[in-house]
Amino acid sequence: LALAIFVTACATKAGLEEEARKQPMSYAETPAAEGLLADLASDITFRHGPDKSGFHVLDSSVDGLYWRLALSDSATTSLDIMTYLWYPDASGILMLERAILASLRGVKVRLVVDDLILHGHDQLIANLNAAPNIEFRMFNPWKNRTSMATRGGEMLAQMERLNTRMHDKLMIADGHAAVIGGRNIGDHYFGLHESYNFHDTDLFGIGAIARQSNAMFDNFWNSEWVVSAEALTTEPNREIAREQRQSIQEFIRDSEQLESFPREPKDWTAELTEYASDLRIGRSKVVYDEASADQIKQTMGASMFNFFNMAEKELLVQNAYIIPSDKAFELLNDLKERGVKVRILTNSLASHDVPAVNSHYEPWRDDFLHAGVDLWEFRSNPAIQQTVVDVAPVSAEFTGLHSKCAVVDRRYSFIGSMNLDPRSLNINTEMGAFIDSPALAEDLAAMIERNMSGENSWNVQFDEAGDIVWVNSEETVSKQPARDGMQRVMNVLMKVGPKEQY
């Protein structure tokens, strides 16, 4: 079968012009001199200095989408978005329409999307890229784009290259405001999916953090890993573009899922001014794996270890996907010897959307406990599902954890895309922001501690016999929680897979 797919792929006309892979170097627009976001950033600079920013933690699904829409609608000169996944669902279509409307106001819109799930959308991408003020580029795209079979054949032939994906999530408006974090663009991340929704975390920032983010965006925008939509063999088509736009507008108008969000652009002066009045002030450092000419320069793993090692009293970690290493336990044991209290929250099997990760995390549970870690695993039916995760009118079947954040000594915070697993450490590109702000750290710590409660998670412990048990606010169980028997079967089967790929 693999050989047949490979032969089919080789015989299929490429969907990406090889000679068009190079694109001219271009860079972020100069930060806007006027407008709401410029005024808010100027006020922070005036009161706190040019190296400071104001921050908020975007905890709820509503906030995750609400403030992205606010930035899109408030942009006057530039709007830059890069993301791993951009789904063609309710929230994805709404975000796309707002970017289009920004471009029609004269805003320069740059979009960088990983090519992983873009199959079948080349016509839309070509049409977007041909529109005034919009540029669309793809990270590490497949050359053969006619069918999933051809993609599979190319994947087999070029596994090392195509296995590298851009896991970053970033949005920048006017060079003054940014959103960084774990949320992709899609209903699972904004509380709008009927099957399951994620609890996730983003950082909203105004000030110096946006300028730092511009440097990261430009690194990818101009790298050889990113290819312009002009390289697609699919030609733009104005008639199809009109039909696509009409379908987008009709969908947004009729969608019941979107009733909690403004369907049309609006003036956000009152909301953003009030929001900015309570920003947590601090310094930021945006960190990321750089996309160099022929490889990805993996630096995020070292950055995270250095951050954790700063702890003198307390380390709080909330991370969706954890597959530790011996090096990680050297650090944990060192922290234990130094008297640092370490608390970690990750997914349980029940809340997992990737059972293979749990399969390779599971053998380390007792090692975490022996290292003195206060270990928690997220419930699939947490108390925060109705208040923080799901967005009316949606009520999903279960909840999963997708957040990647940490707090050191109630002063330093990290929020980003970085999972604590081999794929994030060694294969994909990752990013995040380190923040020095006691006020923001207290906000983030309060959120993590809310989740580290019996109403929202299971506390993993040793019982008197030395066996692992899971304890929540209602019960204690001796078998790891799961939603159904099939999850348990998959958990066993996935143990044979290579953990380095997760």
Buried (B, 14 or more C-beta within 10 A) or exposed (E): EEEEBBEBBEEBEBBBEEEBBEBEEEEBBEBBEEBBBBBBBBBBBEEBEEEBBBBBBBBBBBBBBBBBBBBBBBBBBBBBBBBBBBBBBBBBBBBBBBBBBBBEEEBBBBBBBBBBBBBEBBBBBBBBBBBEBBBBBBBBBBBBBBBEBBBBBBBBBEEEEBEBBBBBBBBBBBBBBBBBBBBBBBBBBBBBBEEBBBBBBBBBBBBBBBBBBBEBBBBBBBBEBBBBBBBBBBEBBEEEBEEBBEEBBEBBEEBEBBEBBBBEBEEBEEBBEEBBEEBBBBBBBBBBBBBEEEEBEBEBBEBBBEBBBEBEEBBBBBBBBBBBBEEBBEBBBEBBEEEBBBBBBBBBBBBBBBBBBBBBBBEBBBBBBEBBBBBBBBBBBBBBBBEBBBBEEBEBEBBBBBBBBBBBBBBBBBBBBBBBBBBBBEBBBBBBBBBBBBBBBBBBBEBBBBBBBBBBBBBBBEEEEEEBBBBBEEEEEEEBBBBEEEBBEBBEEBBEEEBEEB
